[in-house]
Amino acid sequence: MAKINLLPWRAERRERRKREFFTHLGLAAVAAIVLVLLWGFWVSLRISNQNDRNAYLKAQIQQLDAKITEIKNLQQVKDHLLARKRIVEKLQSSRSQMVHLFDQIVQTIPAGARLTGLKEQGDKLTLDGVAQSNDTVAKYMRSIEASPWMGPAQLVKTENVHSDTNTPYEFELVVTLGTPKTDAAGETPAAGSSSAAPAVAASTAAPSAGAQPVVAAASTSATSTPATPAETAVADPHAASTPTPAAEAPASAAPASKGGARP
């Protein structure tokens, strides 16, 4: 016999599907919430990690800034020390320049000119003076240019002031200072050193040149005239203790020449 279900099964199936739908919907909502929470936790971890890295980078940047400041201070100290070193080297190289400069000023100025003032600024020397004529000024410029310690001279002005003195021309020169090149021995040639060297050489060579004639004259006189015991002692101390027969013969012959030979 066939069974016929007259119950509302469609409604029951609809209710079952509805419950399944809400169940799935609840599970999906719970899963979404869990995922959102997990994502938020992960993002917060990333943010905290990045904040830690930023803090580390800031600390390193501060350390580098401190080191950069220290390096700048050391660079300033280095520049200051190098500047002092250059000044010391310049003073060391030109410590005798002023002495030679005044010596050259005295040697180069001609007879018809005199200086009224001088001013040094760096490697420039300004000379103010008076002269008898423009020819004297030109001669003074040529003497300056021939000096090893004073470079080229530039004429700023020369003017005839029509004064009653014998130096009516006022002039102004700008001279470039210089240092002569050192010679092979490493010494700077001074003024007049070239003329002094031959004189010293001549005075040094004079005794050696005259030594041989003195010896020759002494030997000639020794052969022609017998030497006394005192001269023999001066010439040769060992000869005084053992006199030679040649030295004794004139001593015995001397009385014979005055009083004649005795029988």
Buried (B, 14 or more C-beta within 10 A) or exposed (E): EEEEEEEEEEEEEEEEEEEEEEEEEEEEEEEEEEEEEEEEEEEEEEEEEEEEEEEEEEEEEEEEEEEEEEEEEEEEEEEEEEEEEEEEEEEEEBEEBEEBBEBBBEEBBBEBBEBEEBEEEEEEBBBBBBBBBEEBBBBBBEBBEEBBBBBEBEBEEBEEEEEEEEBBBBBBBBBBBBBEEEEEEEEBEBBEEEEEEEEEEEEEEEEEEEEEEEEEEEEEEBEEEBBEEEBBBEEEEEBBEEEEEEBEEEEEEEEEEEEEEEE
